[in-house]
Amino acid sequence: MSQIIVEDANTWRVSGELNFATVGALSTEFTQPPKVVDLCDVTRTDSAGLALLIEWLKQSKEAPITFRNMPAQMVSLATVCGVQDILL
């Protein structure tokens, strides 16, 4: 299970797994974009988790999001997919 914890109006912390089974529920919670998304509590991710972050960036073009504490697994995926410049 994964969840979004709203730390304050500008910061969200994501916890749990970001994968095909969990990102659908998380995408519906993205109504008011934060300025910072902290990924320190993400335990596992796959390409669906990476796609979720890219989608969040697309939805918040007027106020870009900063991703903090991105897991090494996600950094590797972003590098392989060639999207590290927009996420890191």
Backbone as ProteinMPNN parsed JSONL, in Angstrom:
{"seq_chain_A": "MSQIIVEDANTWRVSGELNFATVGALSTEFTQPPKVVDLCDVTRTDSAGLALLIEWLKQSKEAPITFRNMPAQMVSLATVCGVQDILL", "coords_chain_A": {"N_chain_A": [[0.84, -1.178, 0.0], [0.444, 2.254, -0.66], [0.746, 5.727, 0.158], [-0.137, 9.21, 0.376], [1.144, 11.669, 2.378], [0.23, 14.633, 3.693], [2.286, 17.075, 4.559], [2.417, 19.829, 4.86], [0.983, 22.799, 3.361], [2.61, 23.026, 1.168], [4.189, 20.762, 0.912], [4.362, 17.311, 0.267], [4.604, 13.952, 1.389], [5.452, 10.884, 0.127], [4.719, 7.506, 0.673], [5.498, 3.98, 0.855], [4.978, 1.583, -1.809], [5.516, 2.474, -5.214], [4.015, 1.521, -7.835], [2.54, -0.343, -10.574], [0.184, -1.327, -9.429], [-0.432, 0.511, -7.451], [-0.297, 3.215, -8.238], [-2.555, 4.282, -9.497], [-4.508, 4.93, -7.55], [-3.099, 6.904, -6.166], [-2.852, 8.897, -8.089], [-5.345, 10.04, -8.231], [-5.465, 11.564, -5.957], [-4.14, 13.843, -6.478], [-4.939, 16.802, -6.58], [-4.554, 19.47, -5.768], [-1.618, 20.729, -6.51], [1.491, 20.203, -4.812], [4.49, 22.017, -3.83], [6.736, 20.618, -3.217], [7.605, 17.223, -3.331], [8.307, 14.681, -1.281], [10.118, 11.788, -1.411], [11.159, 10.039, 0.408], [10.153, 7.89, 1.877], [9.449, 5.94, 0.079], [9.348, 2.631, -0.762], [9.691, 0.838, -2.837], [9.773, 0.856, -6.404], [8.612, 1.13, -9.822], [8.375, 1.372, -13.411], [5.829, 2.461, -13.627], [5.598, 4.047, -11.353], [7.494, 5.988, -11.967], [6.263, 7.077, -14.223], [4.043, 8.203, -12.975], [5.199, 10.348, -11.522], [6.075, 11.93, -13.653], [3.622, 12.542, -14.814], [2.491, 14.06, -12.732], [4.212, 16.259, -12.872], [3.485, 17.271, -15.394], [0.867, 18.071, -14.862], [1.263, 20.199, -13.19], [2.415, 22.459, -14.364], [2.381, 25.253, -14.097], [3.349, 25.761, -11.572], [6.095, 24.443, -10.85], [7.119, 21.221, -9.567], [9.3, 20.06, -7.043], [11.174, 17.197, -6.606], [12.166, 15.377, -3.867], [14.644, 13.39, -2.208], [14.697, 11.109, -3.938], [14.385, 7.68, -4.581], [17.12, 5.388, -5.198], [16.545, 3.374, -7.056], [14.535, 4.561, -8.592], [15.911, 6.747, -9.649], [17.719, 5.388, -11.275], [15.94, 4.208, -13.125], [14.874, 6.55, -14.278], [17.156, 7.565, -15.498], [17.784, 5.551, -17.373], [15.519, 5.759, -18.965], [15.829, 8.263, -19.956], [14.797, 10.582, -18.804], [15.807, 11.899, -16.662], [16.662, 14.55, -16.512], [14.356, 16.12, -16.284], [13.283, 15.33, -13.899], [15.18, 15.271, -11.842]], "CA_chain_A": [[0.0, 0.0, 0.0], [1.158, 3.512, -0.662], [-0.111, 6.835, 0.543], [0.407, 10.556, 0.387], [0.986, 12.344, 3.661], [0.355, 16.073, 3.487], [3.03, 17.637, 5.679], [1.902, 21.195, 4.937], [0.373, 23.197, 2.087], [3.578, 22.968, 0.077], [4.997, 19.538, 0.913], [3.759, 15.995, 0.421], [5.536, 12.833, 1.541], [4.88, 9.655, -0.432], [5.266, 6.326, 1.341], [5.091, 2.686, 0.314], [5.415, 1.226, -3.155], [4.98, 3.18, -6.377], [4.033, 0.552, -8.925], [1.323, -0.418, -11.371], [-0.973, -1.598, -8.576], [-0.716, 1.577, -6.481], [-0.269, 4.602, -8.73], [-3.896, 4.748, -9.864], [-5.124, 5.565, -6.383], [-2.36, 8.122, -5.844], [-3.081, 9.934, -9.095], [-6.619, 10.725, -7.955], [-5.257, 12.474, -4.835], [-3.389, 15.001, -6.961], [-5.872, 17.847, -6.985], [-3.867, 20.738, -5.541], [-0.21, 20.332, -6.54], [2.423, 20.764, -3.833], [5.749, 22.507, -4.398], [7.752, 19.609, -2.946], [7.167, 15.857, -3.057], [9.398, 13.959, -0.643], [9.994, 10.364, -1.712], [12.047, 9.345, 1.347], [9.532, 6.679, 2.409], [9.094, 5.011, -1.001], [10.085, 1.397, -0.513], [9.946, 0.14, -4.099], [9.129, 1.537, -7.515], [8.832, 0.605, -11.163], [8.134, 2.392, -14.428], [4.546, 3.123, -13.354], [5.903, 5.101, -10.391], [8.163, 7.034, -12.729], [5.225, 7.718, -15.045], [3.224, 9.02, -12.077], [5.903, 11.605, -11.262], [6.039, 12.715, -14.892], [2.244, 13.05, -14.935], [2.346, 15.149, -11.762], [4.905, 17.421, -13.425], [2.659, 17.809, -16.475], [-0.312, 18.708, -14.287], [1.628, 21.353, -12.367], [3.334, 23.28, -15.149], [2.413, 26.646, -13.632], [4.14, 25.778, -10.335], [6.857, 23.184, -10.921], [7.332, 20.421, -8.368], [10.637, 19.554, -6.758], [11.156, 15.872, -5.997], [13.244, 15.25, -2.89], [14.947, 12.043, -1.717], [14.269, 10.103, -4.906], [15.088, 6.406, -4.364], [18.122, 5.025, -6.207], [15.879, 2.58, -8.094], [13.829, 5.482, -9.471], [16.939, 7.509, -10.363], [18.21, 4.496, -12.328], [14.892, 4.134, -14.156], [14.803, 7.848, -14.966], [18.342, 7.666, -16.342], [17.611, 4.62, -18.494], [14.437, 6.27, -19.817], [16.219, 9.562, -20.494], [13.978, 11.667, -18.251], [16.409, 12.371, -15.432], [16.782, 16.019, -16.518], [13.116, 16.785, -15.851], [12.914, 14.869, -12.563], [16.233, 15.463, -10.83]], "C_chain_A": [[0.884, 1.239, 0.0], [0.184, 4.62, -0.302], [0.639, 8.147, 0.425], [0.108, 11.154, 1.747], [1.223, 13.822, 3.407], [1.033, 16.659, 4.719], [2.632, 19.086, 5.93], [1.375, 21.561, 3.557], [1.312, 23.038, 0.903], [4.31, 21.647, -0.061], [4.158, 18.295, 1.144], [4.883, 14.993, 0.626], [4.813, 11.583, 1.043], [5.534, 8.479, 0.275], [4.732, 5.057, 0.69], [5.639, 2.452, -1.077], [4.752, 2.111, -4.201], [5.098, 2.23, -7.554], [2.672, 0.531, -9.612], [0.07, -0.582, -10.508], [-1.356, -0.418, -7.687], [-0.845, 2.974, -7.068], [-1.646, 5.137, -9.122], [-4.575, 5.488, -8.732], [-4.42, 6.868, -6.031], [-2.63, 9.241, -6.841], [-4.381, 10.685, -8.849], [-6.501, 11.708, -6.789], [-4.588, 13.775, -5.255], [-4.34, 16.065, -7.48], [-5.264, 19.238, -6.841], [-2.37, 20.454, -5.451], [0.623, 20.981, -5.437], [3.643, 21.336, -4.548], [6.851, 21.463, -4.256], [7.069, 18.262, -2.703], [8.39, 15.113, -2.533], [9.162, 12.459, -0.806], [10.812, 9.499, -0.755], [11.465, 8.026, 1.858], [9.047, 5.715, 1.329], [9.984, 3.778, -0.855], [10.473, 0.653, -1.784], [9.217, 0.88, -5.197], [9.402, 0.798, -8.823], [8.497, 1.715, -12.154], [6.798, 3.107, -14.24], [4.736, 4.253, -12.335], [6.585, 6.279, -11.067], [7.157, 7.795, -13.585], [4.319, 8.608, -14.196], [3.898, 10.358, -11.799], [5.901, 12.508, -12.485], [4.651, 13.309, -15.095], [2.005, 14.197, -13.959], [3.037, 16.417, -12.253], [4.081, 18.078, -14.527], [1.461, 18.567, -15.928], [0.007, 19.987, -13.519], [2.594, 22.287, -13.085], [3.447, 24.713, -14.633], [3.237, 26.803, -12.364], [4.916, 24.468, -10.256], [7.078, 22.535, -9.556], [8.816, 20.063, -8.262], [10.478, 18.201, -6.078], [12.393, 15.742, -5.117], [13.415, 13.792, -2.489], [14.443, 10.938, -2.645], [15.072, 8.813, -4.698], [16.032, 6.082, -5.521], [17.496, 4.246, -7.355], [15.167, 3.502, -9.092], [14.811, 6.345, -10.269], [17.485, 6.667, -11.517], [17.204, 4.378, -13.466], [14.815, 5.421, -14.964], [15.978, 8.017, -15.918], [18.213, 6.779, -17.571], [16.567, 5.148, -19.481], [14.749, 7.653, -20.409], [15.404, 10.729, -19.975], [14.569, 12.255, -16.974], [16.502, 13.899, -15.367], [15.515, 16.717, -16.051], [12.72, 16.409, -14.43], [13.928, 15.21, -11.487], [16.656, 16.904, -10.734]], "O_chain_A": [[1.956, 1.245, 0.605], [-1.031, 4.475, -0.437], [1.868, 8.188, 0.38], [-1.033, 11.146, 2.209], [2.299, 14.215, 2.956], [0.432, 16.732, 5.791], [2.524, 19.517, 7.078], [1.328, 20.708, 2.671], [0.864, 22.928, -0.238], [4.992, 21.429, -1.063], [3.358, 18.224, 2.077], [5.983, 15.164, 0.1], [3.708, 11.271, 1.484], [6.751, 8.452, 0.458], [3.671, 5.052, 0.064], [6.64, 3.048, -1.473], [3.575, 2.453, -4.087], [6.147, 2.141, -8.193], [1.773, 1.297, -9.265], [-0.984, -0.033, -10.83], [-2.491, -0.35, -7.215], [-1.454, 3.842, -6.442], [-1.865, 6.347, -9.076], [-5.152, 6.556, -8.938], [-5.071, 7.837, -5.64], [-2.635, 10.413, -6.467], [-4.5, 11.851, -9.225], [-7.344, 12.593, -6.644], [-4.486, 14.707, -4.457], [-4.521, 16.207, -8.69], [-5.447, 20.089, -7.712], [-1.899, 19.983, -4.416], [0.475, 22.172, -5.161], [3.798, 21.147, -5.755], [7.782, 21.416, -5.061], [6.087, 18.174, -1.967], [9.378, 14.938, -3.246], [8.131, 11.932, -0.387], [11.125, 8.352, -1.072], [12.221, 7.131, 2.236], [8.313, 4.773, 1.628], [11.211, 3.878, -0.828], [11.465, -0.077, -1.806], [8.161, 1.468, -4.961], [10.298, -0.041, -8.911], [8.353, 2.873, -11.764], [6.656, 4.256, -14.658], [4.1, 5.3, -12.449], [6.284, 7.434, -10.768], [7.202, 9.023, -13.658], [3.876, 9.66, -14.659], [3.24, 11.398, -11.835], [5.741, 13.722, -12.36], [4.525, 14.463, -15.507], [1.385, 15.198, -14.319], [2.518, 17.519, -12.077], [3.99, 19.304, -14.588], [1.081, 19.6, -16.478], [-0.894, 20.775, -13.231], [3.497, 22.843, -12.46], [4.514, 25.319, -14.729], [3.772, 27.882, -12.111], [4.446, 23.497, -9.663], [7.205, 23.213, -8.537], [9.485, 19.801, -9.262], [9.743, 18.069, -5.099], [13.518, 15.968, -5.563], [12.44, 13.043, -2.435], [13.843, 9.96, -2.198], [16.301, 8.851, -4.646], [15.781, 6.451, -6.668], [17.876, 4.437, -8.51], [15.194, 3.252, -10.297], [14.565, 6.64, -11.439], [17.69, 7.182, -12.617], [17.576, 4.442, -14.638], [14.705, 5.387, -16.19], [15.82, 8.548, -17.017], [18.502, 7.213, -18.686], [16.722, 4.997, -20.693], [14.012, 8.146, -21.264], [15.323, 11.765, -20.635], [13.905, 13.025, -16.28], [16.428, 14.477, -14.283], [15.59, 17.802, -15.476], [11.905, 17.097, -13.816], [13.558, 15.415, -10.331], [17.53, 17.24, -9.935]]}, "name": "protein", "num_of_chains": 1, "seq": "MSQIIVEDANTWRVSGELNFATVGALSTEFTQPPKVVDLCDVTRTDSAGLALLIEWLKQSKEAPITFRNMPAQMVSLATVCGVQDILL"}
